[in-house]
Amino acid sequence: MSRSSGHFEKRTIMSSAPNQIRILTVDDHAILRQGIAALVNAECDMKLVAEASNGQEAIEQFRLSKPDVTLMDLQMPTLNGIEAVIGIRTEFPDARIIVLTTYTGDLQVLRALRAGARAYVLKGQVHRELLETIRAVHAGKKRIPPEIAADLADHAGEEHLSSREVEVLRLIATGNANKLIADQLSIGEETVKSHVSNILSKLGANDRTHAVTIALKRGIISPPIS
């Protein structure tokens, strides 16, 4: 796929057999989109009808192609996957969307499901899980991998971090000391220390580094987009 002149070459292929499941794939990595296209188009009951490289293009392509099922990455530039899911389902409440991501974090799952996604497939399981999940979602079902469902159950009763605590944690993750965090958030250093104490307690972390590791794994904060 070409990104010449700063413009992503969006593909919309409107023709498909009457009984085929029409699919839109959204991911900022062209190689993954190509792999999904090959996987999907090899099936007699499926057809890739459009592609997009970020959330804003996903909304535009959904309007144009009206797919039966959309495959949505989470971490993308311009507009992320969860924002795109919200945008699509605001206009098209019946849209059937599968989140396709490398992240196993339970909060990422909750955000995606709350936004309206009907299934969650890890990219490492694409060849084993994707086709079956597409058919299930098209049939009106919901699908969550067992290991992710287990994570959700494990953390169901836990107290969530406040928005301010998440802000503090993001700044900790980028290597900021308490004084710098206080300056950036325009709060007192003692307040930062209190937030850090609450973060460690809520996450069951031994120290700041451990808290960041847990937060990345669970999707509370996201790693930088490469």
N, C-alpha and C positions, 0 to 999 in steps of 0.2 A: 504494500500500500504506500502511496506517495503522500508526503506531507509538503510538497513543493509550494513555494510562495506563501508559506506559513498557513496553508489551508489543508485540513485533513480531507482526503478523498473519500467521502462518505459513500457507501454502496447501498443502493436500494434496488432490489430485484423483485418486482411486483408479481411476476407470473409464478404460479405454483399449481399443482394438481388440486382439485376440489377438496380432497380428503387429507391433504398433507397438513402437518402442524407447522405454521409459519413462525419463524424465529428471528428475533433481533438479538444480536450479541454486542455487549458494551464492555470494552476493556482498552486501557491505554497502551497495551503491548500488542503490536501487530502480529507477532509470531503466535501468540496465544489465540488471537482472533482467527488466524489462518488454520490453526490446528482444530479449533472448534468447527470451523466451516467444513473442513474435510470430514470430521467425525459425523456431523449432522447430515451433510449432503449425501453421505454413503447409505443413509437409511431411506427406504422407500416411502415411509410415512412422515418424513420431515423435510423442510426446505429453509435454508437461511435466506431471509428476504432483505435484511438490512444490517449494517454495522455502524458503530459509533465509538469514538475514542475517549469521550468524557461524558459527564452527566448532562451537560447542556445539549450536546449533540444527541444524546439518548432520547431526550424529550422531543427534540425536533424530528428524529427518525421514527419515533413511535407515532407521532401525528401523521407522518407521511405513509407509513407502511401498515399501521394497525396490526401488529403481530399477535399471534395467539399466545406466545410465551416469550418473555424477555430474559436473557441471561445478563446479570448485572454485577460488575466488579464493584468493590467498595472504595478502595483507595485510588482516586483519580484526580487529575488537576481540573481547574475551572469550576467544576461542581462534582462533589463526591457521589458515590452510589446511593447512599441513604437519602441525600437531598434529591437525587434524581427519582428514586422510588416515590418519594412524597409528591414531587412535581407531576409525575405521570399519573399517579392514582388520584390526585386532585382533579385532573381533567378526565381520567378514565378509571372510575372506581372499580371496574371489573377486571382491570389489567392483572395478568398472572405473571408474577416476577420471581425468578430464582436468583438468589444471591450466590455468586461464584467468587470465592476468595481464598487467599492463603491463610487468613486469620481464623484461629479457633476460639478466640476470646468470647466468653459468654455474653458480655455486654454488647459486643458487636452483633451477636445473634438477636438479642432482645431489641436492639435499636432497629435492626432490619425487619424483624417480625412486626414490631409496633408501627413501622412505616408502611407495612402492607405486603412485605415479601411472603411468599407461600412455601418457600423451600430454601435450603442452605446447603451448598455443595462445596467441599474443599477442592482447590485446584489439583491437589495431589491425587484426588480420587476421581478425576474427570472421566477417564476411560472406563472405570468400573461403575460409576454412579450416575453420570450425567443423562444418558439416554433414557434410562428407566425413570429418573426424576422428572424429565421433561414430559414424558407420557403421563406420569402420575399427576403432575400439576395441571396439565391440559385437561385431564379427566376430573378436575376439581378437588384433588387431594392436596394435603400438606405433607412435606417431608423434611425431617431434621435428622442428620446422622446420629446414631446411638451415643457416640462418645461426646457429642456436643450436648445432646439431651441430658446426659449424665452430669456434665459441667453445670448446666442450668439448674438441675435439681440440687447439686452440691451447694450452690450459692444462693438458693432461693430465700433463705431466711436471714441473709446478711444485711447489715446496714450499709446503704450506699454512700459513697463520697458526695459531699456537697459540690456545687459548681465551683466554689472558691477553692476547695480542697483539690479539685482536679486541676485548676489553674496552677496552684502551688506545685503539684506533682509534675506537671509538664515542665515547669521551670527547674525543678530538681533534676529532671531527666536530661536537661541540657547543660547541667553542671553548675548551676547557680547556687551560691551560698545564701544563707538566710538573709543577710543584709541586702544583697542584690535583689532577692525576691521581694523583700519589703519595699525597696525603692521602686521596683517596676510595678508593683501593685498598689503603691501609695498607702501602705499599711505599716503598723509598727513591727519591729523585729520580734517582739514578744508574741504578737499575734501570729506571726509566721511559725514560731516555735510551737504554739498551740495547735496550729493546723497540721504541722508535721507529726505531732504526737497523736492526733486524731487519725491521720492517715495510716500510721503504723499500726494502731490499734484495730481499725476497721479492716485492714488488709491482712492482719496477722503477720506482719513483716518484722524482721529482726532489726533492720536498719534502713536507711534511705535507698541504698542500692537495691536491696531486696524488694523494697516497695515498688521501685521502678520496674524491676523484672516481672513482678506479679501483675502490675498494671498493664504492661505491654502484652503479656500472655493472655490476660482476660479482656483486652480491648478497651480498657478504661482510657488509655492514651494510645496514640498511634505512632509508629516509627515514621521518620521523615520519608516522603515520597521520593524515590530514586529517579 
